[in-house]
Amino acid sequence: MKADWRRRFGREAAVSLEDADSAEFEREVLRELIGLHARMLLRLSWVQSLLALGVVLLAYRSTSWSWLVGWSLLTVGAECGRALYAVRVLRMAPSADPATIHRVFIGLAAGVGATVGLSAWLFIPNMPLPDRALLVIVLFAMPAAGVSVAVSSPRILAAYSLLIMVPTAVCWAVQYPEQSLVVAGLTTLYWSFIVSVAGDGEQLLRRSVAIRRERDRTLADLQQLNAEVRAAVTRAEASSRARARVLAAASHDLRQPLHALSVYSAVLVANPDAEALPEVAGNIDRLVRNLGGLLHGLLDLSRLSADQYVPELRRISLDRLAAEVCSEFDGRR
């Protein structure tokens, strides 16, 4: 059992090669990711509403209200649709395909990112420079906040941030062509950085899932070991009770021939007739052999307890056994 214990608890709590290649491991990682992402999306509808309000306050002096209202309804509605799907995901059965849900989340993130990025095309060209710069700062800050919303999914973040940053960078480059190369380079660098941060979060999530799987396996091993120990204790207790019953029966069986020997010894002390001596001697000899058989039985019992008993199969005469028992009781009358 000690060797088995060392083998079971000698595993390292890390992502093993088997886990890395396991489809079930990938499904569990995705289930954890989409669950965290869905719970995060439930809080974003009011954040998107505040964002729309801020953009309206920046652009209302240079943009018609119809465009502002239409864009606000579109972007808030897209975020609310994503939140409704998140509610549905949280209510789905565990058997739902996490890969399909993940792809839907990527598409929804792209849709929300596109509605936010649309504000750059609609509002930046007509805004004064201070409002234009502030809106660009807000739009470029949103992908950074999306790192926490994507919850360790580089694909969700990439789809969301790309459709915000590209329209914003293009609109700025159109307004200021001399800055095109700098804007393109900084945008690419910034986008690559935040996606890599999400990738680091994904690796952390994978490690945490692997550690949880290892913990579950360890608990299962402990439960199995506990069950084996309880079964061994039960067997030991049953064996102990059986030995106690056998010893009690053996002590009772030993008393009978000893009592008979005491009777025959009293007969010998009383100087019986010569005719009775052969019968008394024969009975004493039989009783001594019976005592020897009982003692050998106790020795066999000790060997059986030590797993050193070798069964010996032989034939017995029931007639002879019954005659011996009857002879023993006849001598007591």
C-alpha positions in Angstrom: 0.0 0.0 0.0 2.9 2.4 0.7 4.2 1.9 -2.9 0.8 2.6 -4.2 0.5 5.7 -2.1 3.8 7.0 -3.4 2.8 6.3 -7.0 -0.5 8.1 -6.7 0.8 11.2 -4.9 4.1 11.5 -6.9 2.4 13.4 -9.7 3.3 17.0 -10.2 0.5 19.6 -10.1 1.1 21.1 -13.5 -0.2 20.8 -17.1 1.0 17.4 -18.2 1.5 16.4 -21.8 -1.6 14.2 -21.6 -3.7 17.1 -20.4 -2.3 19.4 -23.0 -3.3 17.0 -25.8 -6.6 15.9 -24.2 -9.8 17.0 -25.9 -11.6 16.8 -22.5 -9.0 19.2 -21.0 -9.6 21.7 -23.8 -13.3 21.4 -23.3 -13.0 22.1 -19.6 -10.8 25.2 -20.3 -13.3 26.5 -22.7 -16.2 25.8 -20.3 -14.4 27.8 -17.6 -13.6 30.6 -20.0 -17.1 31.0 -21.4 -18.6 30.9 -17.9 -16.3 33.7 -16.7 -16.9 35.7 -19.9 -20.7 35.3 -19.7 -20.8 36.5 -16.1 -18.6 39.5 -17.0 -21.0 40.4 -19.9 -23.9 40.7 -17.5 -22.3 43.9 -16.1 -21.5 45.6 -19.4 -24.8 46.9 -20.6 -24.8 49.8 -18.3 -21.1 50.5 -19.0 -21.9 50.6 -22.8 -24.8 53.0 -22.0 -22.5 55.3 -20.2 -20.0 55.1 -23.1 -22.7 56.0 -25.5 -23.7 59.0 -23.3 -20.1 60.2 -23.2 -19.7 60.0 -26.9 -23.0 61.9 -27.4 -21.8 64.6 -25.1 -18.6 64.9 -27.1 -20.2 64.9 -30.5 -23.5 66.6 -30.1 -22.2 70.0 -31.2 -20.8 68.7 -34.5 -23.1 65.8 -35.4 -26.8 65.6 -36.0 -29.0 64.1 -33.3 -30.4 61.4 -35.7 -26.9 60.0 -36.1 -26.2 60.2 -32.4 -29.4 58.5 -31.4 -29.1 55.9 -34.1 -25.6 55.0 -33.2 -26.4 55.0 -29.4 -29.3 52.6 -29.9 -27.2 50.4 -32.2 -24.2 50.1 -29.8 -26.3 49.7 -26.6 -28.6 47.2 -28.4 -25.6 45.1 -29.6 -24.2 45.0 -26.0 -27.6 44.1 -24.6 -27.9 41.3 -27.2 -24.6 40.0 -26.0 -25.7 40.1 -22.4 -28.9 38.2 -23.3 -26.9 35.5 -24.9 -24.7 35.4 -21.8 -27.7 34.7 -19.7 -28.7 31.9 -22.0 -25.3 30.4 -21.9 -25.3 30.4 -18.1 -28.6 28.5 -18.2 -27.4 25.9 -20.7 -26.7 22.3 -19.7 -23.1 21.4 -19.0 -23.3 19.1 -22.1 -23.5 22.1 -24.5 -20.6 22.4 -26.9 -18.2 25.0 -25.4 -16.3 25.4 -28.7 -19.5 26.5 -30.5 -20.4 29.0 -27.7 -16.9 30.4 -27.8 -17.2 31.0 -31.6 -20.5 32.8 -31.0 -18.9 35.0 -28.3 -16.1 35.9 -30.8 -18.7 36.9 -33.4 -20.7 38.9 -30.8 -17.5 40.7 -29.7 -16.7 41.5 -33.3 -20.2 42.9 -33.7 -20.0 45.1 -30.6 -16.5 46.3 -31.6 -17.8 47.2 -35.0 -20.6 49.3 -33.6 -18.1 51.1 -31.3 -15.6 51.6 -34.1 -18.4 53.0 -36.3 -18.4 56.1 -34.0 -14.9 57.0 -35.4 -16.3 57.1 -39.0 -19.4 59.0 -38.0 -18.1 61.6 -35.5 -14.3 62.1 -35.8 -14.3 63.9 -39.2 -16.7 66.7 -38.0 -15.4 67.2 -34.5 -13.1 69.9 -33.3 -9.5 68.8 -32.5 -9.9 68.7 -28.7 -13.1 66.6 -28.8 -11.6 64.5 -31.6 -8.4 63.7 -29.6 -10.5 62.9 -26.5 -12.7 60.5 -28.5 -9.7 58.7 -29.9 -8.2 58.3 -26.4 -11.5 56.8 -25.2 -11.8 54.5 -28.2 -8.2 53.3 -27.8 -8.7 52.8 -24.1 -11.7 50.5 -24.6 -9.6 47.5 -25.9 -7.4 47.7 -22.8 -10.5 47.4 -20.7 -11.6 44.6 -23.0 -8.7 42.5 -21.7 -10.6 41.8 -18.4 -13.9 41.4 -20.3 -12.5 38.8 -22.7 -11.3 36.8 -19.6 -8.2 35.1 -21.0 -9.5 34.7 -24.6 -7.2 36.3 -27.1 -9.6 35.6 -29.9 -12.5 37.4 -28.3 -10.2 40.4 -27.5 -8.7 40.4 -31.0 -12.0 40.5 -32.7 -13.3 43.2 -30.4 -10.3 45.5 -30.3 -9.4 45.2 -34.0 -12.8 46.5 -35.1 -12.4 49.5 -32.8 -8.8 50.4 -33.3 -8.6 50.0 -37.1 -11.4 52.5 -37.9 -10.2 54.9 -35.3 -6.6 54.8 -36.6 -7.7 55.1 -40.3 -9.9 58.1 -39.5 -7.1 59.8 -37.7 -4.6 59.0 -40.5 -7.1 60.5 -43.0 -7.3 63.7 -41.0 -3.5 63.9 -40.5 -1.8 62.0 -43.4 1.7 63.0 -42.2 1.1 60.8 -39.1 -0.1 57.7 -41.0 3.0 55.6 -40.5 3.4 56.5 -36.8 -0.3 55.8 -36.2 -0.1 52.5 -38.0 3.0 51.4 -36.1 1.7 52.4 -32.7 -1.7 50.9 -33.3 -0.1 47.6 -34.4 2.2 47.6 -31.4 -0.6 48.4 -29.0 -3.0 45.8 -30.4 -0.3 43.1 -30.3 0.5 44.0 -26.7 -3.0 43.7 -25.4 -3.6 40.5 -27.3 -0.4 39.0 -25.8 -1.7 40.0 -22.4 -4.9 38.1 -23.0 -2.8 35.2 -24.2 -0.9 35.2 -20.8 -4.2 35.2 -19.1 -5.2 32.2 -21.1 -2.1 30.3 -20.1 -2.9 31.2 -16.4 -6.4 29.9 -16.9 -5.1 26.6 -18.4 -2.8 26.1 -15.4 -5.5 26.7 -12.9 -7.8 24.2 -14.7 -4.9 21.7 -14.7 -4.3 22.2 -11.0 -8.1 21.8 -10.3 -8.1 18.5 -12.3 -5.1 17.3 -10.3 -6.8 18.2 -7.1 -9.9 16.3 -8.1 -7.8 13.3 -9.0 -6.0 13.5 -5.7 -9.3 13.7 -3.8 -10.6 10.7 -5.8 -7.5 8.8 -4.9 -7.9 9.7 -1.3 -11.5 8.6 -1.3 -10.5 5.3 -2.9 -7.7 4.8 -0.3 -10.1 5.6 2.5 -12.6 3.1 1.2 -9.8 0.5 0.9 -8.7 1.2 4.5 -12.3 1.0 5.8 -12.8 -2.3 4.0 -9.5 -3.6 5.4 -10.5 -2.5 8.9 -13.9 -4.2 8.5 -12.2 -7.4 7.3 -9.8 -7.3 10.3 -12.6 -6.8 12.7 -14.6 -9.6 11.2 -11.5 -11.9 11.4 -11.0 -10.9 15.0 -14.5 -11.7 15.9 -14.3 -15.1 14.1 -11.1 -15.9 16.0 -12.7 -15.0 19.2 -15.7 -17.3 18.5 -13.3 -20.2 17.5 -11.3 -19.8 20.6 -14.4 -19.7 22.7 -15.6 -22.9 21.1 -12.2 -24.5 21.4 -12.0 -23.7 25.1 -15.4 -25.3 25.5 -14.3 -28.4 23.5 -11.1 -28.7 25.6 -13.1 -28.8 28.8 -15.1 -31.9 27.8 -12.1 -34.3 27.4 -10.3 -32.8 30.4 -13.4 -33.4 32.5 -13.6 -37.0 31.1 -9.9 -37.5 31.9 -10.5 -36.4 35.4 -13.3 -39.0 35.7 -11.2 -41.8 34.4 -8.2 -40.8 36.6 -10.6 -41.0 39.6 -11.6 -44.5 38.4 -7.9 -45.5 38.3 -7.3 -44.1 41.7 -10.2 -46.2 43.0 -8.3 -49.4 41.9 -10.8 -50.8 39.4 -11.2 -54.4 38.5 -8.7 -55.8 36.0 -11.5 -56.4 33.6 -12.3 -52.6 33.6 -8.7 -51.4 33.0 -8.6 -52.1 29.3 -11.8 -50.0 28.7 -10.5 -47.2 30.9 -7.1 -47.2 29.2 -8.8 -47.2 25.8 -11.0 -44.3 26.7 -8.0 -42.4 28.2 -6.1 -43.0 25.0 -9.0 -41.7 22.8 -9.4 -38.6 25.0 -5.7 -37.8 24.8 -5.8 -38.2 21.0 -8.9 -35.9 20.9 -7.0 -33.3 23.0 -4.1 -33.6 20.5 -6.4 -33.0 17.6 -7.9 -29.9 19.3 -4.4 -28.5 19.9 -3.4 -29.2 16.3 -6.6 -27.4 15.3 -5.6 -24.3 17.3 -2.2 -24.4 15.7 -3.8 -24.6 12.3 -5.9 -21.6 13.3 -2.8 -19.6 14.1 -1.3 -20.6 10.8 -4.5 -19.6 9.0 -4.4 -16.1 10.6 -0.8 -15.7 9.4 -1.7 -16.9 5.8 0.7 -19.9 6.2 -2.0 -22.6 6.4 -1.9 -25.3 3.6 -5.3 -27.1 3.4 -5.0 -30.9 3.5 -7.9 -32.8 1.9 -8.5 -36.4 3.1 -11.4 -38.8 3.5 -13.1 -39.5 6.8 -15.4 -42.2 8.0 -18.6 -40.8 9.3 -19.5 -44.2 10.8 -16.3 -44.2 12.8 -16.8 -40.6 13.8 -20.3 -41.3 15.0 -19.2 -44.4 16.8 -16.5 -42.5 18.7 -18.9 -39.8 19.8 -21.4 -42.4 20.9 -18.7 -44.3 22.8 -17.6 -41.1 24.6 -21.1 -40.4 25.8 -21.8 -44.0 26.7 -18.8 -43.9 29.0 -20.4 -41.1 31.0 -23.5 -43.0 31.9 
